[in-house]
Each structure stands twice: as C-alpha cells, then as structure tokens.
Amino acid sequence: MKIVFYKTFLCPRCLLAGRALARLRREYPNLEIETVEITREPLRARQDGIRMVPAIRRDGELLTGLFLTEKVLRRFLQL
C-alpha cells in the first residue's frame, strides 16, 4: 500500500505523525510512504488540495487532523 504524507519540518504534530507512521512501517513492511515537505513543494501541496498538515492521502482519500495518532492512522489505513 502506498500513501503520501504531507508535512513540514516546522510542525511538531507532523513529527509525532511521522513517528507513528515509522512504527507502522516497521510492523507492515509493504507500507510505502512518500513524504512531501510542503515548504519545499508548495505548488504540489496546493494542487493536491492540502490545506492543513499533517495530512495523509491514500487511494484518493485524505486524512488531516491536529493529532494523527497511531490508532487514528491504523483505522484510516485499515491496518
């Protein structure tokens, strides 16, 4: 499964979501994570409809939130 993780290095919530994704990736090696740093790729983020970080896109679905915990990510990714 491939997902896109939109984040910024300035965002502490993005750091926490990134750590949760790293734990999930260790548990599910088939989880492929493409990371988009929106400060480096603002046009792509805008074209992808990203208005808030952290954000996760999977199969056309988008998950955003203030705190993307491992539990929330598991539910969204159906793991």
RAKASUL-V841569 format. One record per pair of residues at least 12 apart in sequence whose ideal C-beta (glycine too) atoms are under 7 Angstrom apart, sorted by the first residue. I is the first residue (numbers start at 1). J is the second residue. D is the distance in Angstrom with one decimal. If there is no record, write none. Layout:
I;J;D
I;J;D
This chain:
1;30;6.3
1;31;5.7
1;32;6.8
1;77;6.9
2;32;4.3
2;34;6.7
3;33;5.7
3;56;5.6
3;57;6.6
3;58;4.7
3;77;6.9
4;34;4.8
4;36;6.0
4;57;4.4
5;18;6.9
5;21;6.1
5;33;5.5
5;34;7.0
5;35;5.0
5;36;7.0
5;56;5.8
6;36;4.9
6;38;5.7
6;45;5.9
6;50;4.8
6;53;5.5
6;54;6.7
6;55;4.2
7;35;6.6
7;37;6.5
7;38;7.0
7;53;5.4
7;54;5.3
8;37;6.4
8;38;5.2
8;39;5.2
8;53;5.5
9;37;6.6
9;39;7.0
11;53;5.5
11;54;6.8
13;54;5.8
13;66;6.1
13;67;6.3
14;53;5.5
14;54;4.5
17;54;4.0
17;68;4.1
20;68;6.7
20;69;6.3
20;70;4.2
20;73;5.6
21;33;5.8
21;73;6.6
23;70;6.2
24;70;6.7
24;73;6.3
24;79;6.5
28;79;6.0
38;50;6.5
38;53;6.2
49;62;6.9
52;64;4.7
54;68;5.3
56;68;6.9
56;76;6.5
58;77;6.3
63;76;4.6
